[in-house]
Amino acid sequence: MYKALLLTTSLLITLSACTQQENIDTFTCDSKLNATITNQDEESATLDYNKHQYQLIRQRSASGVKYTNENVLFWTKGKEAMLIIDGNKYHCNLQ
């Protein structure tokens, strides 16, 4: 009984360490609106901005982390970000 409990506990600890946690960052942009980026995994993220939600794909970047879709670019480096939506460019700072 003790061995089974120990094995089950070890398995649960191992599995919980393997689960991917979402990383959520909120930026204040010069548009006076907040941009919240939620990294769902290594390759995708969700951007919430101006009451809209955008699904973004991570792109290769020489510096920082860049996510895009057809109409949106969100590029972070350190505590700053650049947001371009439909051709409108905003500078954002991590809250």
N, C-alpha and C positions, 0 to 999 in steps of 0.2 A: 504494500500500500504506500509506504513512504517513498519507494523508488518511483512509482507511477506518479505521485504528486510532484516529486522533484523533476521528473522528466517533463511533465505538463507545464510546470512553472518555467523551466528553462526554454521550452518551445515558445511559450507566449512572450517571454522577454525578447527572444531572438526575432520573432515576427514583428513585434512592436518597433524594434530598432530598424527594420527594413521598410517600414511604411514611409512614404514620401509626405512630408508636411508642406502645406502651402506657405509661401512667403508673401506677405502683403505689405506693400509700401504705399504711403500716401504723400503726394507732392502738391504743393500750392503753386499754381501757375500764374504768370503775369496777366492772365485773363480774369484773375480773381476767383477762379474755379479750382476745385481739387481734382486731381487725377490719381486714381487708385489703381495700382497694378498688382495683380495676383498671379504669381508664378505657379502654374499648376503642375509643371514638370520641367525637365531640362529644355524642352523644345517649344513650349507654348505658354501663353499668358492671357489673362483677361484684363482689359482696361475699362474702367468705369469713369466716364467723363461727361459732364453736362447732361445727366439723366439718360445717357446711352451706354451700352455695353458693346465692346468690340473684342472679337477673338483674334489674337495675334500669334504669329509664328516667329520664333527666334531666328535671326539672321546672323551670318558670320560678320564679325566686327573686329577691326584691328585694335580697338580700344573701347571699353565699356560693354554694355549689353544692349543689343538692338532688337526690337520686335516690330513687325510690320504686317499689314494686310493691304488690300487694294487702295484704301483711302487713308490709312493711318500709319505714321511712323512714330515710335516711342523709343528714345535712345537715352539710356542712363549711363552716367559715369560718376562714381562717388555719390555725392549728395545733390547732384544736379541732373536735370533731364531736359531733353528737347522733345516737344510734342508737335507734330504736324498733322493736322486733320483737314482734309479737303483743300490743301494748299495754304492754310493758315498756320503760321508758326508761332509757338509759345515757348518761353523759357520757364522751367519749373524747378523748385527747390524742395528737397525732402523735408517733411515736417518733423 
